[in-house]
Amino acid sequence: MKRLHKIFSLLTVVLLVNATALRANEPSAVNATEHQAEESGELNVKELILEHLGDTYEWHITTIGEKHISVPLPVILYSKTTGWNLFMSSAFHHGHESHNGFYIAQEGNLKGKIVEKNATGEEIRPLDISLTKNAASLLISAVVLIVIILLIARSYKRNPLEAKKGFVGMMEMFILSVYDGIIKPAVGKDYKKFAPYLLTVFFFIFTNNLLGLIPIFPGGANVTGNIAITLVLAVCTFLIVNITGTKEYYKEIFWPDVPMWLKVPIPIMPAIEIIGVFTKPFALMIRLFANILAGHSIVLGLVCLIFVTVSLGTPTNASMTVVSVIFTIFIDFVELLVAYIQAYVFTMLSAVFIGLSHIEPHHHKEVA
Amino acid sequence: MSLLTPELGLLFWMLVAFGVVVFVLVVFGFPIILNGVEKRKNYIDESLLIAKQAREELSRVKADSESLINETRKEQAKIMAEAAKSRDLIVDGAKEKAIEEAAKILEGARHQIALEKEDAIRQIRREVASLSVDIAEKVLRERLDKKNSQMDMIDRLLDEINIPKS
């Protein structure tokens, strides 16, 4: 997302140049999108938004005229024919050129990905663990988070008895609000054991959400709105829930306290319970992914409104610009809230699932 | 759609990044912070308790000292009263003794005066007697210059002595 610079460039552009010049200067259209847009003379909004929501090999900052300004990122590939390859994404010259037989596909299913041609001339993907925009953003946020939390921890190690002030004090309040407000009540008895993991999850998601809201480098990547990210988070929670689950938890799954005909001969309830085991983390994964993705899409869509209405003439364009900017600001505030809420919800649900997997036998009295 | 299929490369980086973050923060991060907070909470609770105890102790000490002061004051008053009493006693005794002594001295003086007086009277008497004898001698000598006057005298005297006899 490069909302801010879009807005700035737009404001100058709307005042100074005509529609054609605007299209040529349109900063958000990158690579393939730009070419298409230039060729057709129209802005392909869908392509543009999808590209920003997805992942790229370079961190695009802006385009001035014909010059792309972007941060090159390392590309790491393993090809069956040429082995390991490591080079900077600037070697592709923004997707225009190929390097060592690799190039960025412009069409088809693999569009936007690095591909190579195999012996039969088919386009295939090499093993691709390039440090893409999302991966780089992920690493940046990881470093930021580790530095911040370790700084706070150091302050506690040095002087645990002093009342913390300033940033550490604020973070303490934040950490304790999560700790006392979510983890303690949701996990139950064993909350101390799981608190560090759950706090890590909370702040990891929150940091990434916030970084995603910053329009330019080093933010703006759609990290928590990427399914690979939420998948890993959900799998971690799934593993913790099911590995640390008590006997009672598994008994409730495979032999729940329901009338016999629901269990034998057709294990209806166990089947439902087992599905439930998997739907819980699945819901976690989809919820975070969809919320952040939607937020980014809305902001992008609102910003694109400016460029779409260019063809409708200057008065319409100018008024739509005002509307778009106001709405974008509003949605950004909403996104700030969503960044917190989604981290909160993910942590809370993880805590609740962990709490549910640590249930104690509760029906002994009824049996006796 | 590619949005819904997890990208292998990103999955790898996410595993690495999240793994490192979780490891570092779970080992070196949050437990230290939470322990610190817990420690501080306990410290504050403890301090409050100690302060409360100290306050109680202080009020008790205060009450103690107050009662001590009261007692001392009472004691002081008692001692003062006793002192006054004994002082009065001593003064009274002294007074009595002084009066007695004075009386004794007076008595002695009176006695002495009486003795002196007697002595003086006796002396005066003696003086008077010898004077009168001298005078009488002189008178007699004068009168008895002549023989018949001497005889007259003897006669008169004899008469005088005889008259009461008769």
Interface residues (C-beta under 8 A of the other chain):
Chain A: L50 L53 G54 D55 I76 G112 L127 D128 I129 S130 L131 T132 N134 A135 L138 L139 A142 L145 I146 I149 L150 I152 A153 Y156 K157 P160 L161 E162 A163 E172 I175 L176 Y179 K192 A195 P196 Y197 L199 T200 F203 F204 N226 I227 A228 I229 L231 V232 L233 C236 L293
Chain B: S2 L3 L4 T5 P6 E7 L8 G9 L10 L11 F12 W13 M14 L15 A17 F18 V20 V21 V22 V24 L25 V26 F28 G29 F30 P31 I32 I33 L34 N35 G36 V37 K39 R40 Y43
